[in-house]
Amino acid sequence: MLADHPWVAPLSSAYPNIGPHARAFDAALQRLMDAPGLVGATRTGAHLAVRQFLHGCGGAGRRTPESDFCLALDVLIAGIEAKATP
């Protein structure tokens, strides 16, 4: 969506969405952070990294190729998993 509407990305930081859909997304992301055993600052960092990654892939006004997106997502997930407590 951000690739199709690049003007939205700057607005999302200037006017953060605290509506029900944004809150539902945040709650779902929090549940995902529970799965790998992330705690404290590591959990906060992983949460922020995922949010920024998802917004950043479309915010440059161009669509990120799916193969690049998947590779970057794999790297992000590997980093988060490396920080998880066993």
N, CA, C and O atoms as a CHARMM CRD file, in Angstrom:
* protein
*
  344
    1    1 MET  N      0.81400  -1.17400   0.00000 PROA 1      0.00000
    2    1 MET  CA     0.00000   0.00000   0.00000 PROA 1      0.00000
    3    1 MET  C      0.87100   1.25600   0.00000 PROA 1      0.00000
    4    1 MET  O      0.57000   2.21900  -0.70500 PROA 1      0.00000
    5    2 LEU  N      1.94700   1.24900   0.78700 PROA 2      0.00000
    6    2 LEU  CA     2.80800   2.42400   0.85100 PROA 2      0.00000
    7    2 LEU  C      3.50900   2.68800  -0.47300 PROA 2      0.00000
    8    2 LEU  O      3.77900   3.84000  -0.81300 PROA 2      0.00000
    9    3 ALA  N      3.80400   1.64100  -1.21600 PROA 3      0.00000
   10    3 ALA  CA     4.42700   1.83700  -2.52200 PROA 3      0.00000
   11    3 ALA  C      3.46400   2.50700  -3.49200 PROA 3      0.00000
   12    3 ALA  O      3.87700   3.31400  -4.32500 PROA 3      0.00000
   13    4 ASP  N      2.20100   2.17900  -3.38800 PROA 4      0.00000
   14    4 ASP  CA     1.18900   2.77600  -4.25800 PROA 4      0.00000
   15    4 ASP  C      0.80500   4.18900  -3.82300 PROA 4      0.00000
   16    4 ASP  O      0.32300   4.98300  -4.63100 PROA 4      0.00000
   17    5 HSD  N      1.01800   4.49900  -2.55200 PROA 5      0.00000
   18    5 HSD  CA     0.63700   5.80500  -1.99800 PROA 5      0.00000
   19    5 HSD  C      1.79600   6.35800  -1.16100 PROA 5      0.00000
   20    5 HSD  O      1.68600   6.40700   0.06500 PROA 5      0.00000
   21    6 PRO  N      2.90000   6.77500  -1.78800 PROA 6      0.00000
   22    6 PRO  CA     4.08900   7.18300  -1.03400 PROA 6      0.00000
   23    6 PRO  C      3.86900   8.39100  -0.12400 PROA 6      0.00000
   24    6 PRO  O      4.64100   8.59300   0.81400 PROA 6      0.00000
   25    7 TRP  N      2.86500   9.17500  -0.36800 PROA 7      0.00000
   26    7 TRP  CA     2.58800  10.33500   0.47000 PROA 7      0.00000
   27    7 TRP  C      2.10200   9.94400   1.86200 PROA 7      0.00000
   28    7 TRP  O      2.08800  10.77800   2.76700 PROA 7      0.00000
   29    8 VAL  N      1.70000   8.66900   2.04600 PROA 8      0.00000
   30    8 VAL  CA     1.19300   8.22200   3.33900 PROA 8      0.00000
   31    8 VAL  C      2.32100   8.06300   4.36800 PROA 8      0.00000
   32    8 VAL  O      2.12200   8.34800   5.54900 PROA 8      0.00000
   33    9 ALA  N      3.49900   7.61200   3.92900 PROA 9      0.00000
   34    9 ALA  CA     4.58800   7.32100   4.87200 PROA 9      0.00000
   35    9 ALA  C      4.95000   8.52200   5.74000 PROA 9      0.00000
   36    9 ALA  O      5.02000   8.36800   6.95900 PROA 9      0.00000
   37   10 PRO  N      5.18300   9.71300   5.17800 PROA 10     0.00000
   38   10 PRO  CA     5.49600  10.84800   6.05300 PROA 10     0.00000
   39   10 PRO  C      4.34100  11.20300   6.99000 PROA 10     0.00000
   40   10 PRO  O      4.56800  11.65600   8.11200 PROA 10     0.00000
   41   11 LEU  N      3.12000  11.00100   6.53700 PROA 11     0.00000
   42   11 LEU  CA     1.97500  11.29800   7.39000 PROA 11     0.00000
   43   11 LEU  C      1.88900  10.34300   8.57800 PROA 11     0.00000
   44   11 LEU  O      1.45800  10.72900   9.66500 PROA 11     0.00000
   45   12 SER  N      2.30300   9.09300   8.36200 PROA 12     0.00000
   46   12 SER  CA     2.18900   8.11500   9.44100 PROA 12     0.00000
   47   12 SER  C      3.12200   8.44000  10.59900 PROA 12     0.00000
   48   12 SER  O      2.84100   8.05600  11.73500 PROA 12     0.00000
   49   13 SER  N      4.22800   9.14100  10.34000 PROA 13     0.00000
   50   13 SER  CA     5.08500   9.54100  11.45300 PROA 13     0.00000
   51   13 SER  C      4.64400  10.86900  12.04600 PROA 13     0.00000
   52   13 SER  O      4.78000  11.08900  13.24900 PROA 13     0.00000
   53   14 ALA  N      4.11800  11.75400  11.21000 PROA 14     0.00000
   54   14 ALA  CA     3.65300  13.04500  11.70600 PROA 14     0.00000
   55   14 ALA  C      2.33600  12.91900  12.47000 PROA 14     0.00000
   56   14 ALA  O      2.10200  13.64000  13.44000 PROA 14     0.00000
   57   15 TYR  N      1.48500  12.00400  12.02800 PROA 15     0.00000
   58   15 TYR  CA     0.17300  11.79600  12.64500 PROA 15     0.00000
   59   15 TYR  C     -0.01900  10.30700  12.91800 PROA 15     0.00000
   60   15 TYR  O     -0.69800   9.61900  12.15500 PROA 15     0.00000
   61   16 PRO  N      0.57300   9.80500  14.00000 PROA 16     0.00000
   62   16 PRO  CA     0.47600   8.36200  14.25100 PROA 16     0.00000
   63   16 PRO  C     -0.97000   7.90500  14.39400 PROA 16     0.00000
   64   16 PRO  O     -1.79900   8.57600  15.00900 PROA 16     0.00000
   65   17 ASN  N     -1.24300   6.75500  13.81300 PROA 17     0.00000
   66   17 ASN  CA    -2.58400   6.18700  13.84400 PROA 17     0.00000
   67   17 ASN  C     -2.75900   5.41900  15.14800 PROA 17     0.00000
   68   17 ASN  O     -2.04100   4.45700  15.41700 PROA 17     0.00000
   69   18 ILE  N     -3.70000   5.84600  15.93200 PROA 18     0.00000
   70   18 ILE  CA    -3.98900   5.12100  17.16900 PROA 18     0.00000
   71   18 ILE  C     -5.39700   4.54400  17.11900 PROA 18     0.00000
   72   18 ILE  O     -6.00100   4.25400  18.15200 PROA 18     0.00000
   73   19 GLY  N     -5.90600   4.38500  15.91100 PROA 19     0.00000
   74   19 GLY  CA    -7.23700   3.83100  15.73100 PROA 19     0.00000
   75   19 GLY  C     -7.27400   2.34000  15.97600 PROA 19     0.00000
   76   19 GLY  O     -6.24800   1.74000  16.29700 PROA 19     0.00000
   77   20 PRO  N     -8.43800   1.73000  15.83100 PROA 20     0.00000
   78   20 PRO  CA    -8.60800   0.31400  16.16200 PROA 20     0.00000
   79   20 PRO  C     -7.76600  -0.62800  15.30100 PROA 20     0.00000
   80   20 PRO  O     -7.30600  -1.65600  15.79800 PROA 20     0.00000
   81   21 HSD  N     -7.55500  -0.30600  14.03400 PROA 21     0.00000
   82   21 HSD  CA    -6.76400  -1.20500  13.18700 PROA 21     0.00000
   83   21 HSD  C     -5.29100  -1.15200  13.56200 PROA 21     0.00000
   84   21 HSD  O     -4.61400  -2.18100  13.58600 PROA 21     0.00000
   85   22 ALA  N     -4.79400   0.04300  13.85500 PROA 22     0.00000
   86   22 ALA  CA    -3.40300   0.17900  14.28500 PROA 22     0.00000
   87   22 ALA  C     -3.18500  -0.51400  15.62100 PROA 22     0.00000
   88   22 ALA  O     -2.15500  -1.15300  15.83800 PROA 22     0.00000
   89   23 ARG  N     -4.14900  -0.38700  16.50500 PROA 23     0.00000
   90   23 ARG  CA    -4.03300  -1.04300  17.80800 PROA 23     0.00000
   91   23 ARG  C     -4.11200  -2.56000  17.66100 PROA 23     0.00000
   92   23 ARG  O     -3.41400  -3.28300  18.37200 PROA 23     0.00000
   93   24 ALA  N     -4.94500  -3.04900  16.75500 PROA 24     0.00000
   94   24 ALA  CA    -5.04300  -4.49500  16.52200 PROA 24     0.00000
   95   24 ALA  C     -3.74100  -5.02800  15.93200 PROA 24     0.00000
   96   24 ALA  O     -3.27800  -6.10200  16.31600 PROA 24     0.00000
   97   25 PHE  N     -3.14300  -4.26900  14.98700 PROA 25     0.00000
   98   25 PHE  CA    -1.86400  -4.67100  14.41800 PROA 25     0.00000
   99   25 PHE  C     -0.80300  -4.73100  15.51600 PROA 25     0.00000
  100   25 PHE  O     -0.03700  -5.69100  15.59000 PROA 25     0.00000
  101   26 ASP  N     -0.75900  -3.71000  16.36300 PROA 26     0.00000
  102   26 ASP  CA     0.22000  -3.66100  17.43900 PROA 26     0.00000
  103   26 ASP  C      0.02900  -4.82000  18.40300 PROA 26     0.00000
  104   26 ASP  O      1.00700  -5.41600  18.85400 PROA 26     0.00000
  105   27 ALA  N     -1.22200  -5.15000  18.72800 PROA 27     0.00000
  106   27 ALA  CA    -1.50300  -6.27600  19.62400 PROA 27     0.00000
  107   27 ALA  C     -1.05700  -7.59800  18.99900 PROA 27     0.00000
  108   27 ALA  O     -0.49300  -8.45200  19.68400 PROA 27     0.00000
  109   28 ALA  N     -1.31000  -7.76400  17.70000 PROA 28     0.00000
  110   28 ALA  CA    -0.86700  -8.98400  17.01200 PROA 28     0.00000
  111   28 ALA  C      0.65000  -9.08300  17.00600 PROA 28     0.00000
  112   28 ALA  O      1.20600 -10.16300  17.20800 PROA 28     0.00000
  113   29 LEU  N      1.31500  -7.96600  16.77500 PROA 29     0.00000
  114   29 LEU  CA     2.77400  -7.96400  16.78400 PROA 29     0.00000
  115   29 LEU  C      3.30600  -8.27600  18.18100 PROA 29     0.00000
  116   29 LEU  O      4.31000  -8.97700  18.31500 PROA 29     0.00000
  117   30 GLN  N      2.65500  -7.77200  19.20800 PROA 30     0.00000
  118   30 GLN  CA     3.06000  -8.08600  20.58500 PROA 30     0.00000
  119   30 GLN  C      2.93600  -9.58900  20.85600 PROA 30     0.00000
  120   30 GLN  O      3.79700 -10.17600  21.51200 PROA 30     0.00000
  121   31 ARG  N      1.87600 -10.20300  20.35700 PROA 31     0.00000
  122   31 ARG  CA     1.70600 -11.65600  20.53800 PROA 31     0.00000
  123   31 ARG  C      2.82100 -12.41600  19.82700 PROA 31     0.00000
  124   31 ARG  O      3.32100 -13.41600  20.34300 PROA 31     0.00000
  125   32 LEU  N      3.21100 -11.94400  18.64800 PROA 32     0.00000
  126   32 LEU  CA     4.31000 -12.58400  17.92900 PROA 32     0.00000
  127   32 LEU  C      5.62600 -12.46400  18.68400 PROA 32     0.00000
  128   32 LEU  O      6.46500 -13.36300  18.62300 PROA 32     0.00000
  129   33 MET  N      5.80500 -11.36900  19.38800 PROA 33     0.00000
  130   33 MET  CA     7.03000 -11.16700  20.16300 PROA 33     0.00000
  131   33 MET  C      7.08400 -12.10400  21.36400 PROA 33     0.00000
  132   33 MET  O      8.16500 -12.36200  21.89300 PROA 33     0.00000
  133   34 ASP  N      5.92900 -12.61800  21.80400 PROA 34     0.00000
  134   34 ASP  CA     5.89700 -13.58300  22.90400 PROA 34     0.00000
  135   34 ASP  C      6.49100 -14.92100  22.48000 PROA 34     0.00000
  136   34 ASP  O      7.13800 -15.59900  23.27800 PROA 34     0.00000
  137   35 ALA  N      6.27100 -15.29500  21.23700 PROA 35     0.00000
  138   35 ALA  CA     6.64500 -16.63100  20.76400 PROA 35     0.00000
  139   35 ALA  C      8.12700 -16.95200  20.91500 PROA 35     0.00000
  140   35 ALA  O      8.45700 -18.01700  21.43700 PROA 35     0.00000
  141   36 PRO  N      9.03800 -16.07400  20.48100 PROA 36     0.00000
  142   36 PRO  CA    10.45000 -16.45900  20.56800 PROA 36     0.00000
  143   36 PRO  C     11.07900 -16.22500  21.93400 PROA 36     0.00000
  144   36 PRO  O     12.27900 -16.45300  22.08500 PROA 36     0.00000
  145   37 GLY  N     10.33300 -15.78500  22.92600 PROA 37     0.00000
  146   37 GLY  CA    10.89500 -15.57600  24.25400 PROA 37     0.00000
  147   37 GLY  C     11.68100 -14.28500  24.37200 PROA 37     0.00000
  148   37 GLY  O     12.67100 -14.23100  25.10200 PROA 37     0.00000
  149   38 LEU  N     11.26300 -13.25500  23.67600 PROA 38     0.00000
  150   38 LEU  CA    11.95000 -11.96700  23.74700 PROA 38     0.00000
  151   38 LEU  C     11.52700 -11.23300  25.01700 PROA 38     0.00000
  152   38 LEU  O     10.35100 -11.23700  25.37900 PROA 38     0.00000
  153   39 VAL  N     12.48600 -10.60600  25.68700 PROA 39     0.00000
  154   39 VAL  CA    12.18600  -9.86600  26.91400 PROA 39     0.00000
  155   39 VAL  C     12.89400  -8.51400  26.90400 PROA 39     0.00000
  156   39 VAL  O     13.89800  -8.32500  26.21800 PROA 39     0.00000
  157   40 GLY  N     12.35500  -7.59200  27.67000 PROA 40     0.00000
  158   40 GLY  CA    12.98800  -6.30700  27.91000 PROA 40     0.00000
  159   40 GLY  C     13.31200  -5.51600  26.65600 PROA 40     0.00000
  160   40 GLY  O     12.50400  -5.41400  25.73300 PROA 40     0.00000
  161   41 ALA  N     14.51800  -4.95800  26.64500 PROA 41     0.00000
  162   41 ALA  CA    14.94800  -4.11000  25.53800 PROA 41     0.00000
  163   41 ALA  C     15.01900  -4.88200  24.22400 PROA 41     0.00000
  164   41 ALA  O     14.80300  -4.30200  23.16000 PROA 41     0.00000
  165   42 THR  N     15.31600  -6.16900  24.28000 PROA 42     0.00000
  166   42 THR  CA    15.36800  -6.97900  23.05700 PROA 42     0.00000
  167   42 THR  C     13.98700  -7.07900  22.43500 PROA 42     0.00000
  168   42 THR  O     13.84600  -6.98600  21.21500 PROA 42     0.00000
  169   43 ARG  N     12.97900  -7.26500  23.25400 PROA 43     0.00000
  170   43 ARG  CA    11.59500  -7.33000  22.76200 PROA 43     0.00000
  171   43 ARG  C     11.19100  -5.99400  22.15300 PROA 43     0.00000
  172   43 ARG  O     10.60600  -5.95200  21.07000 PROA 43     0.00000
  173   44 THR  N     11.50300  -4.90600  22.84500 PROA 44     0.00000
  174   44 THR  CA    11.17300  -3.57700  22.34000 PROA 44     0.00000
  175   44 THR  C     11.88100  -3.31600  21.01300 PROA 44     0.00000
  176   44 THR  O     11.27400  -2.79900  20.07400 PROA 44     0.00000
  177   45 GLY  N     13.15500  -3.67200  20.93400 PROA 45     0.00000
  178   45 GLY  CA    13.92100  -3.47900  19.70100 PROA 45     0.00000
  179   45 GLY  C     13.38200  -4.30700  18.55200 PROA 45     0.00000
  180   45 GLY  O     13.30800  -3.82600  17.42100 PROA 45     0.00000
  181   46 ALA  N     13.00300  -5.55000  18.83000 PROA 46     0.00000
  182   46 ALA  CA    12.45500  -6.41300  17.78500 PROA 46     0.00000
  183   46 ALA  C     11.12200  -5.86100  17.28900 PROA 46     0.00000
  184   46 ALA  O     10.85500  -5.85300  16.08800 PROA 46     0.00000
  185   47 HSD  N     10.30000  -5.40800  18.20600 PROA 47     0.00000
  186   47 HSD  CA     9.00500  -4.82600  17.85300 PROA 47     0.00000
  187   47 HSD  C      9.20400  -3.61000  16.94100 PROA 47     0.00000
  188   47 HSD  O      8.55400  -3.49000  15.90200 PROA 47     0.00000
  189   48 LEU  N     10.09400  -2.72700  17.33300 PROA 48     0.00000
  190   48 LEU  CA    10.37200  -1.53800  16.54400 PROA 48     0.00000
  191   48 LEU  C     10.96500  -1.89700  15.17900 PROA 48     0.00000
  192   48 LEU  O     10.60100  -1.30000  14.16600 PROA 48     0.00000
  193   49 ALA  N     11.87100  -2.86600  15.15500 PROA 49     0.00000
  194   49 ALA  CA    12.50100  -3.27300  13.89400 PROA 49     0.00000
  195   49 ALA  C     11.47200  -3.79400  12.89900 PROA 49     0.00000
  196   49 ALA  O     11.52000  -3.45400  11.71700 PROA 49     0.00000
  197   50 VAL  N     10.54200  -4.62000  13.37500 PROA 50     0.00000
  198   50 VAL  CA     9.51500  -5.17000  12.48500 PROA 50     0.00000
  199   50 VAL  C      8.59900  -4.05800  11.97100 PROA 50     0.00000
  200   50 VAL  O      8.29200  -4.00700  10.78000 PROA 50     0.00000
  201   51 ARG  N      8.16400  -3.16700  12.86700 PROA 51     0.00000
  202   51 ARG  CA     7.28800  -2.05800  12.43900 PROA 51     0.00000
  203   51 ARG  C      7.98400  -1.17900  11.40500 PROA 51     0.00000
  204   51 ARG  O      7.39900  -0.84400  10.37500 PROA 51     0.00000
  205   52 GLN  N      9.23500  -0.80700  11.68100 PROA 52     0.00000
  206   52 GLN  CA     9.97000   0.05700  10.77100 PROA 52     0.00000
  207   52 GLN  C     10.24600  -0.65300   9.44400 PROA 52     0.00000
  208   52 GLN  O     10.19800  -0.03100   8.38200 PROA 52     0.00000
  209   53 PHE  N     10.53200  -1.94000   9.50700 PROA 53     0.00000
  210   53 PHE  CA    10.78500  -2.72200   8.29500 PROA 53     0.00000
  211   53 PHE  C      9.55600  -2.72000   7.40200 PROA 53     0.00000
  212   53 PHE  O      9.65400  -2.47400   6.19900 PROA 53     0.00000
  213   54 LEU  N      8.40200  -2.99600   7.99100 PROA 54     0.00000
  214   54 LEU  CA     7.17600  -3.06500   7.20000 PROA 54     0.00000
  215   54 LEU  C      6.81600  -1.71200   6.60100 PROA 54     0.00000
  216   54 LEU  O      6.37300  -1.64600   5.45400 PROA 54     0.00000
  217   55 HSD  N      6.99500  -0.64600   7.34600 PROA 55     0.00000
  218   55 HSD  CA     6.71500   0.69500   6.81600 PROA 55     0.00000
  219   55 HSD  C      7.77200   1.11900   5.81200 PROA 55     0.00000
  220   55 HSD  O      7.45400   1.76800   4.81500 PROA 55     0.00000
  221   56 GLY  N      9.01000   0.76500   6.05800 PROA 56     0.00000
  222   56 GLY  CA    10.11500   1.21600   5.20200 PROA 56     0.00000
  223   56 GLY  C     10.15000   0.57300   3.83300 PROA 56     0.00000
  224   56 GLY  O     10.64300   1.18100   2.88300 PROA 56     0.00000
  225   57 CYS  N      9.64900  -0.62200   3.70900 PROA 57     0.00000
  226   57 CYS  CA     9.72400  -1.31300   2.41900 PROA 57     0.00000
  227   57 CYS  C      8.86500  -0.66300   1.34500 PROA 57     0.00000
  228   57 CYS  O      9.11300  -0.85500   0.15400 PROA 57     0.00000
  229   58 GLY  N      7.87500   0.09100   1.74500 PROA 58     0.00000
  230   58 GLY  CA     7.03400   0.75600   0.75700 PROA 58     0.00000
  231   58 GLY  C      7.13400   2.26300   0.82000 PROA 58     0.00000
  232   58 GLY  O      6.60900   2.95500  -0.05200 PROA 58     0.00000
  233   59 GLY  N      7.79500   2.78000   1.83100 PROA 59     0.00000
  234   59 GLY  CA     7.80200   4.20800   2.04700 PROA 59     0.00000
  235   59 GLY  C      8.68000   5.00600   1.11100 PROA 59     0.00000
  236   59 GLY  O      8.59500   6.23400   1.10400 PROA 59     0.00000
  237   60 ALA  N      9.50600   4.37300   0.33400 PROA 60     0.00000
  238   60 ALA  CA    10.41800   5.09900  -0.55700 PROA 60     0.00000
  239   60 ALA  C      9.75600   5.47800  -1.87400 PROA 60     0.00000
  240   60 ALA  O     10.40900   6.04000  -2.75300 PROA 60     0.00000
  241   61 GLY  N      8.48100   5.18100  -2.02200 PROA 61     0.00000
  242   61 GLY  CA     7.77800   5.54300  -3.24000 PROA 61     0.00000
  243   61 GLY  C      7.94200   4.52400  -4.35700 PROA 61     0.00000
  244   61 GLY  O      7.54300   4.77700  -5.49300 PROA 61     0.00000
  245   62 ARG  N      8.51600   3.39400  -4.04800 PROA 62     0.00000
  246   62 ARG  CA     8.65100   2.33900  -5.05500 PROA 62     0.00000
  247   62 ARG  C      8.34900   1.01100  -4.38300 PROA 62     0.00000
  248   62 ARG  O      8.51700   0.85600  -3.17300 PROA 62     0.00000
  249   63 ARG  N      7.90900   0.07700  -5.17000 PROA 63     0.00000
  250   63 ARG  CA     7.60600  -1.24100  -4.63900 PROA 63     0.00000
  251   63 ARG  C      8.89600  -2.05700  -4.54900 PROA 63     0.00000
  252   63 ARG  O      9.64300  -2.17100  -5.52100 PROA 63     0.00000
  253   64 THR  N      9.14100  -2.61500  -3.37800 PROA 64     0.00000
  254   64 THR  CA    10.30400  -3.47500  -3.18500 PROA 64     0.00000
  255   64 THR  C     10.03800  -4.80800  -3.87700 PROA 64     0.00000
  256   64 THR  O      8.98200  -5.40600  -3.67300 PROA 64     0.00000
  257   65 PRO  N     10.98600  -5.28400  -4.69600 PROA 65     0.00000
  258   65 PRO  CA    10.78700  -6.60000  -5.32700 PROA 65     0.00000
  259   65 PRO  C     10.56600  -7.67700  -4.25800 PROA 65     0.00000
  260   65 PRO  O     11.19900  -7.65800  -3.20300 PROA 65     0.00000
  261   66 GLU  N      9.67400  -8.59800  -4.54600 PROA 66     0.00000
  262   66 GLU  CA     9.32300  -9.61900  -3.55900 PROA 66     0.00000
  263   66 GLU  C     10.52900 -10.41600  -3.10000 PROA 66     0.00000
  264   66 GLU  O     10.63400 -10.73800  -1.91700 PROA 66     0.00000
  265   67 SER  N     11.44300 -10.74300  -4.00300 PROA 67     0.00000
  266   67 SER  CA    12.62100 -11.51900  -3.60000 PROA 67     0.00000
  267   67 SER  C     13.49900 -10.72100  -2.63400 PROA 67     0.00000
  268   67 SER  O     14.04800 -11.29100  -1.69100 PROA 67     0.00000
  269   68 ASP  N     13.63900  -9.41400  -2.85400 PROA 68     0.00000
  270   68 ASP  CA    14.41200  -8.57000  -1.94100 PROA 68     0.00000
  271   68 ASP  C     13.71400  -8.46300  -0.58700 PROA 68     0.00000
  272   68 ASP  O     14.35300  -8.53100   0.46200 PROA 68     0.00000
  273   69 PHE  N     12.39700  -8.29500  -0.63000 PROA 69     0.00000
  274   69 PHE  CA    11.62300  -8.21300   0.60700 PROA 69     0.00000
  275   69 PHE  C     11.78900  -9.49300   1.42100 PROA 69     0.00000
  276   69 PHE  O     12.03600  -9.43200   2.62500 PROA 69     0.00000
  277   70 CYS  N     11.65500 -10.64600   0.77700 PROA 70     0.00000
  278   70 CYS  CA    11.75200 -11.93700   1.47000 PROA 70     0.00000
  279   70 CYS  C     13.14100 -12.14500   2.06200 PROA 70     0.00000
  280   70 CYS  O     13.26700 -12.61600   3.19200 PROA 70     0.00000
  281   71 LEU  N     14.18000 -11.80000   1.31500 PROA 71     0.00000
  282   71 LEU  CA    15.54100 -11.93800   1.82200 PROA 71     0.00000
  283   71 LEU  C     15.75500 -11.03500   3.02900 PROA 71     0.00000
  284   71 LEU  O     16.30500 -11.47200   4.04000 PROA 71     0.00000
  285   72 ALA  N     15.32700  -9.78700   2.93300 PROA 72     0.00000
  286   72 ALA  CA    15.47900  -8.85100   4.05000 PROA 72     0.00000
  287   72 ALA  C     14.68300  -9.32200   5.26500 PROA 72     0.00000
  288   72 ALA  O     15.15200  -9.21000   6.39800 PROA 72     0.00000
  289   73 LEU  N     13.49300  -9.84300   5.03300 PROA 73     0.00000
  290   73 LEU  CA    12.68700 -10.35700   6.13500 PROA 73     0.00000
  291   73 LEU  C     13.36100 -11.55400   6.79700 PROA 73     0.00000
  292   73 LEU  O     13.34400 -11.67000   8.02200 PROA 73     0.00000
  293   74 ASP  N     13.95500 -12.44400   6.00400 PROA 74     0.00000
  294   74 ASP  CA    14.69300 -13.58200   6.55600 PROA 74     0.00000
  295   74 ASP  C     15.84300 -13.11500   7.44600 PROA 74     0.00000
  296   74 ASP  O     16.07400 -13.67700   8.51600 PROA 74     0.00000
  297   75 VAL  N     16.56000 -12.08500   6.99900 PROA 75     0.00000
  298   75 VAL  CA    17.67800 -11.54500   7.78500 PROA 75     0.00000
  299   75 VAL  C     17.15500 -10.95000   9.09500 PROA 75     0.00000
  300   75 VAL  O     17.73800 -11.16900  10.15700 PROA 75     0.00000
  301   76 LEU  N     16.06500 -10.20500   9.01800 PROA 76     0.00000
  302   76 LEU  CA    15.47700  -9.60700  10.21300 PROA 76     0.00000
  303   76 LEU  C     15.04100 -10.68900  11.19600 PROA 76     0.00000
  304   76 LEU  O     15.31800 -10.59000  12.39100 PROA 76     0.00000
  305   77 ILE  N     14.36900 -11.70500  10.70700 PROA 77     0.00000
  306   77 ILE  CA    13.90400 -12.79500  11.57700 PROA 77     0.00000
  307   77 ILE  C     15.07800 -13.53000  12.20000 PROA 77     0.00000
  308   77 ILE  O     15.02900 -13.87200  13.38100 PROA 77     0.00000
  309   78 ALA  N     16.13200 -13.78300  11.43200 PROA 78     0.00000
  310   78 ALA  CA    17.31700 -14.46100  11.96800 PROA 78     0.00000
  311   78 ALA  C     17.94800 -13.64200  13.09000 PROA 78     0.00000
  312   78 ALA  O     18.38900 -14.19600  14.09700 PROA 78     0.00000
  313   79 GLY  N     17.98800 -12.34000  12.91700 PROA 79     0.00000
  314   79 GLY  CA    18.54000 -11.47800  13.95900 PROA 79     0.00000
  315   79 GLY  C     17.70000 -11.51600  15.22900 PROA 79     0.00000
  316   79 GLY  O     18.23700 -11.57000  16.33500 PROA 79     0.00000
  317   80 ILE  N     16.38200 -11.48600  15.06500 PROA 80     0.00000
  318   80 ILE  CA    15.49200 -11.54800  16.21500 PROA 80     0.00000
  319   80 ILE  C     15.63800 -12.89600  16.92000 PROA 80     0.00000
  320   80 ILE  O     15.70100 -12.95500  18.14800 PROA 80     0.00000
  321   81 GLU  N     15.69000 -13.97500  16.14100 PROA 81     0.00000
  322   81 GLU  CA    15.83400 -15.30700  16.73500 PROA 81     0.00000
  323   81 GLU  C     17.16000 -15.44500  17.47100 PROA 81     0.00000
  324   81 GLU  O     17.23000 -16.12100  18.49800 PROA 81     0.00000
  325   82 ALA  N     18.21500 -14.81200  16.95800 PROA 82     0.00000
  326   82 ALA  CA    19.52800 -14.87700  17.60900 PROA 82     0.00000
  327   82 ALA  C     19.50400 -14.18800  18.96900 PROA 82     0.00000
  328   82 ALA  O     20.26700 -14.55500  19.86200 PROA 82     0.00000
  329   83 LYS  N     18.63500 -13.19500  19.13200 PROA 83     0.00000
  330   83 LYS  CA    18.53300 -12.45800  20.38900 PROA 83     0.00000
  331   83 LYS  C     17.57100 -13.10300  21.38400 PROA 83     0.00000
  332   83 LYS  O     17.55900 -12.72700  22.55600 PROA 83     0.00000
  333   84 ALA  N     16.76600 -14.06900  20.93900 PROA 84     0.00000
  334   84 ALA  CA    15.76600 -14.69500  21.80900 PROA 84     0.00000
  335   84 ALA  C     16.43900 -15.54600  22.85500 PROA 84     0.00000
  336   84 ALA  O     17.47800 -16.15900  22.60900 PROA 84     0.00000
  337   85 THR  N     15.83200 -15.57800  24.03400 PROA 85     0.00000
  338   85 THR  CA    16.34600 -16.43400  25.10400 PROA 85     0.00000
  339   85 THR  C     15.82000 -17.84600  24.91200 PROA 85     0.00000
  340   85 THR  O     14.64100 -18.03300  24.61000 PROA 85     0.00000
  341   86 PRO  N     16.67900 -18.84200  25.08400 PROA 86     0.00000
  342   86 PRO  CA    16.23200 -20.23400  24.87200 PROA 86     0.00000
  343   86 PRO  C     15.24000 -20.69900  25.91500 PROA 86     0.00000
  344   86 PRO  O     14.78000 -21.83900  25.86500 PROA 86     0.00000
